[in-house]
């Protein structure tokens, strides 16, 4: 691809990255326009992940690829 023509394939202004741990997880919310970011820890439970996703509707969700990512992915596609 020629230089300068590369574009990010994500249409959302917010990216939510989640590192799912066995008991605790870390999430980073990043707003592409303002470059503002926040980090937070949460319990690694379906309810806590649902609450996090509900707080960022329409965000592009990025999950760490591990054994926990399977159920996390299912929750993000709801």
TADA-V508329 format. One record per backbone hydrogen bond with DSSP energy under -0.5 kcal/mol. NH is the residue of the N-H (numbers start at 1). CO is the residue of the C=O. E is the energy in kcal/mol with one decimal. If there is no record, write none. Layout:
nh: {NH	NH}
co: {CO	CO}
e: {E	E}
This chain:
nh: {5	11	15	16	17	17	18	19	20	21	25	26	27	28	29	30	30	31	32	32	35	38	40	42	44	45	49	50	51	52	53	54	55	56	57	59	60	62	64	66	69	70	72	73	74	75	76	77	78}
co: {2	9	30	60	15	28	62	26	18	19	42	19	40	17	38	15	28	36	13	30	31	29	27	25	23	43	45	46	47	48	49	50	51	53	54	56	14	16	18	64	66	67	68	69	70	71	72	73	75}
e: {-1.6	-0.5	-2.8	-3.3	-0.6	-2.8	-3.0	-3.1	-0.7	-0.6	-3.1	-1.9	-2.9	-2.8	-2.3	-2.8	-0.5	-2.8	-3.2	-0.7	-2.2	-2.1	-2.1	-2.1	-2.3	-1.8	-2.3	-2.5	-2.2	-2.1	-2.7	-2.3	-1.3	-1.1	-0.6	-1.8	-2.6	-2.8	-1.9	-1.1	-1.1	-0.7	-1.6	-2.7	-1.5	-1.4	-1.8	-1.4	-1.2}
